[in-house]
């Protein structure tokens, strides 16, 4: 009997991959471990994006950033360069109508992170340029710091809020049931994985945490794999960015 797949992406990005996993004949449980919500005050986001054409580069840190921003972008400015760190974000921009020639991303899609995006960009050419980074309310500062070090004028624009879901009785019941049976867990952020362990500890059932550490984790990035090992998960497959690599990892599993 094939193992169940637990997909922990935020709900807005979960269903396309869930459908492809079901097409493989696998049972999928969609369990978002991060809730993505709009900022209460949309005025700063709307106002900043109204002058989008004044920037030379706009970097989006995630598909969530793209979705939040494009609620205020009627049309992508002609010639404006965009930058993304992952294949999911690149596909999201293409779906919004941004020309492929105007999207910069890591040269190797298997390495989806800020470090590899910075290697793919001509940083000296950004000296004196206006750069906008669209992200959640918090995040790594490496991208902004690197652009500033190159001499760019950088603005960081919060576009959404993310949080680990509250431990309701219904969620407690689902977590308890999912931890009881071996599964392949698709984990797409370190924050989500830490949140999962925190929720299980909040249940005060250390046996659930221990049993989950015997499950198999599928992760797209070395940082998430390192987080998993730090949290005591020994069975981790690192795929690189993109749904195709996740699906290939699942197909290689019995």
C-alpha positions as CSV (number, residue, x, y, z in Angstrom):
1,X,0.0,0.0,0.0
2,X,1.4,3.4,-1.0
3,X,2.0,6.0,1.7
4,X,-0.2,9.0,2.0
5,X,1.2,12.3,0.9
6,X,0.8,15.3,3.2
7,X,1.1,18.6,1.3
8,X,1.8,21.5,3.7
9,X,1.8,24.4,1.3
10,X,-0.3,27.5,1.9
11,X,-3.8,26.7,0.6
12,X,-3.6,29.1,-2.4
13,X,-0.7,27.2,-3.9
14,X,-1.6,23.7,-2.8
15,X,-4.3,22.5,-5.2
16,X,-2.4,22.4,-8.5
17,X,0.3,20.1,-7.0
18,X,-2.3,18.1,-5.1
19,X,-4.1,17.4,-8.3
20,X,-0.9,16.2,-10.0
21,X,-0.1,13.9,-7.0
22,X,-3.6,12.4,-7.2
23,X,-3.1,11.7,-10.9
24,X,-0.2,9.5,-9.8
25,X,-2.7,7.4,-7.8
26,X,-1.5,8.8,-4.4
27,X,-3.8,9.8,-1.6
28,X,-3.2,13.5,-0.7
29,X,-4.0,15.3,2.5
30,X,-3.7,19.1,2.2
31,X,-2.6,20.5,5.5
32,X,-1.4,24.1,5.2
33,X,1.1,24.9,7.9
34,X,1.3,28.6,7.2
35,X,-1.8,30.8,6.9
36,X,-1.3,33.7,4.4
37,X,-3.5,36.7,5.0
38,X,-3.7,40.2,3.5
39,X,-2.3,43.1,5.5
40,X,-5.1,45.0,7.3
41,X,-4.1,48.3,5.7
42,X,-3.7,47.9,1.9
43,X,-3.0,51.6,1.3
44,X,0.8,51.5,1.6
45,X,0.9,48.4,-0.7
46,X,-1.4,50.0,-3.3
47,X,0.4,53.4,-3.2
48,X,3.9,51.8,-3.6
49,X,2.8,49.7,-6.5
50,X,1.2,52.7,-8.2
51,X,4.7,54.0,-9.1
52,X,6.0,50.6,-10.2
53,X,7.3,51.9,-13.4
54,X,9.8,54.1,-11.6
55,X,11.8,51.1,-10.5
56,X,14.5,49.3,-12.5
57,X,14.1,46.0,-10.7
58,X,11.3,44.4,-8.7
59,X,12.1,41.2,-6.7
60,X,9.4,38.9,-5.4
61,X,10.4,36.5,-2.7
62,X,7.5,34.0,-3.1
63,X,4.3,33.2,-5.1
64,X,2.4,34.7,-2.2
65,X,4.2,38.0,-2.7
66,X,3.2,37.9,-6.4
67,X,-0.4,37.2,-5.7
68,X,-0.6,40.0,-3.1
69,X,1.1,42.5,-5.4
70,X,-0.8,41.8,-8.5
71,X,-4.1,42.6,-6.8
72,X,-2.8,46.2,-7.2
73,X,-1.0,45.8,-10.6
74,X,-3.3,46.2,-13.5
75,X,-0.5,45.7,-16.1
76,X,3.2,45.0,-15.8
77,X,5.2,48.0,-17.0
78,X,6.9,47.5,-20.3
79,X,10.6,46.7,-19.9
80,X,10.6,46.4,-16.1
81,X,12.9,43.7,-14.9
82,X,11.5,41.2,-12.3
83,X,13.5,38.8,-10.2
84,X,12.4,35.7,-8.3
85,X,14.2,33.0,-6.2
86,X,12.2,29.9,-7.2
87,X,10.5,28.1,-10.1
88,X,7.1,28.5,-8.5
89,X,7.5,32.2,-8.5
90,X,8.8,32.3,-12.0
91,X,5.7,30.3,-13.2
92,X,3.4,32.7,-11.2
93,X,4.9,35.7,-13.0
94,X,4.5,34.1,-16.4
95,X,0.9,33.4,-15.5
96,X,0.4,37.1,-14.7
97,X,1.6,38.1,-18.1
98,X,5.2,39.1,-17.3
99,X,7.4,38.3,-20.4
100,X,9.9,35.5,-19.8
101,X,12.7,37.8,-21.1
102,X,12.0,40.2,-18.2
103,X,12.2,37.6,-15.4
104,X,15.6,36.8,-13.7
105,X,15.9,33.7,-11.6
106,X,18.7,31.3,-10.5
107,X,20.5,29.8,-13.4
108,X,19.9,26.3,-12.1
109,X,16.3,25.9,-11.0
110,X,17.4,23.2,-8.5
111,X,19.0,25.9,-6.4
112,X,16.1,28.2,-5.5
113,X,17.4,30.8,-3.0
114,X,18.6,34.3,-2.7
115,X,22.2,33.4,-2.9
116,X,21.8,31.8,-6.4
117,X,19.6,34.6,-7.6
118,X,22.2,37.2,-6.7
119,X,24.8,35.2,-8.7
120,X,22.5,35.3,-11.7
121,X,22.0,39.1,-11.5
122,X,24.4,41.7,-12.8
123,X,24.8,43.5,-9.5
124,X,27.2,46.2,-10.6
125,X,24.6,47.3,-13.1
126,X,22.2,48.1,-10.3
127,X,24.4,50.9,-9.0
128,X,22.1,53.9,-8.6
129,X,19.1,51.9,-9.6
130,X,15.8,51.9,-7.7
131,X,15.0,48.4,-6.6
132,X,11.8,47.1,-4.9
133,X,11.6,43.9,-2.9
134,X,8.1,42.5,-2.3
135,X,7.8,40.1,0.6
136,X,6.0,39.2,3.7
137,X,6.1,41.3,6.9
138,X,9.3,39.6,7.8
139,X,12.1,37.8,6.0
140,X,15.8,37.4,5.4
141,X,17.7,40.7,4.9
142,X,20.4,39.2,2.5
143,X,18.7,40.3,-0.7
144,X,18.2,43.9,0.5
145,X,21.7,44.1,2.0
146,X,23.3,42.8,-1.2
147,X,21.4,45.2,-3.4
148,X,22.4,48.1,-1.2
149,X,26.0,47.0,-1.1
150,X,25.9,47.2,-5.0
151,X,24.8,50.8,-4.7
152,X,21.1,50.4,-5.4
153,X,18.4,52.4,-3.7
154,X,16.3,49.7,-2.1
155,X,12.7,49.7,-0.8
156,X,11.3,46.7,1.0
157,X,7.5,46.4,0.6
158,X,5.5,44.1,3.0
159,X,2.6,42.6,1.0
160,X,1.1,39.9,3.2
161,X,1.2,38.3,6.6
162,X,2.0,34.7,7.4
163,X,1.4,32.7,10.6
164,X,1.3,29.2,11.9
165,X,-2.4,28.2,12.3
166,X,-4.0,28.1,15.8
167,X,-4.2,24.7,17.4
168,X,-8.0,24.2,17.3
169,X,-9.6,20.9,18.4
170,X,-10.1,20.0,14.7
171,X,-6.5,20.6,13.8
172,X,-5.3,18.7,16.9
173,X,-7.4,15.7,15.7
174,X,-6.0,15.9,12.2
175,X,-2.4,16.1,13.4
176,X,-2.8,13.2,15.8
177,X,-4.3,11.0,13.0
178,X,-1.7,12.0,10.4
179,X,1.2,11.3,12.8
180,X,-0.1,7.8,13.4
181,X,0.5,6.5,9.9
182,X,3.7,6.7,7.8
183,X,3.5,9.4,5.1
184,X,5.5,11.5,2.7
185,X,5.4,15.1,3.9
186,X,6.0,17.8,1.4
187,X,7.5,20.7,3.4
188,X,8.2,24.0,1.6
189,X,9.6,26.2,4.3
190,X,11.6,26.0,7.5
191,X,9.0,28.2,9.2
192,X,6.3,25.7,8.4
193,X,8.3,22.8,9.7
194,X,9.1,24.5,12.9
195,X,5.5,25.4,13.2
196,X,4.5,21.8,12.8
197,X,6.8,20.7,15.6
198,X,5.6,23.5,17.7
199,X,1.9,22.5,17.2
200,X,2.7,18.9,18.1
201,X,4.5,20.0,21.3
202,X,1.6,22.2,22.1
203,X,-0.5,19.1,22.1
204,X,1.8,17.9,24.9
205,X,2.1,14.6,23.2
206,X,5.8,13.9,22.8
207,X,5.1,10.5,21.4
208,X,3.4,12.2,18.3
209,X,6.6,14.2,17.8
210,X,8.7,11.1,18.0
211,X,6.5,9.2,15.6
212,X,6.5,12.0,13.1
213,X,10.3,11.9,13.1
214,X,10.1,8.5,11.4
215,X,8.1,9.9,8.5
216,X,9.7,10.9,5.2
217,X,10.1,14.6,4.4
218,X,10.4,16.0,0.8
219,X,11.9,19.5,0.8
220,X,13.0,21.8,-2.0
221,X,15.9,23.6,-0.4
222,X,19.0,22.8,1.6
223,X,18.1,25.3,4.4
224,X,14.8,23.3,5.0
225,X,16.8,20.0,5.0
226,X,19.1,21.5,7.6
227,X,16.2,22.6,9.7
228,X,14.7,19.1,9.5
229,X,17.9,17.5,10.6
230,X,18.2,20.0,13.5
231,X,14.7,19.0,14.6
232,X,15.5,15.3,14.5
233,X,14.1,14.2,11.2
234,X,16.5,11.7,9.7
235,X,14.6,10.7,6.6
236,X,14.8,13.7,4.2
237,X,14.8,14.0,0.4
238,X,16.1,17.2,-1.1
239,X,14.6,17.8,-4.5
240,X,15.5,21.4,-5.6
241,X,12.9,23.9,-6.7
242,X,9.8,23.1,-8.8
243,X,6.9,20.7,-8.8
244,X,8.4,18.4,-11.4
245,X,11.2,17.6,-8.9
246,X,8.8,17.0,-6.1
247,X,6.7,14.6,-8.3
248,X,9.9,12.8,-9.4
249,X,10.8,12.3,-5.7
250,X,7.4,10.9,-5.0
251,X,7.5,8.5,-8.0
252,X,10.8,7.1,-6.7
253,X,9.2,6.2,-3.4
254,X,7.4,2.8,-3.0
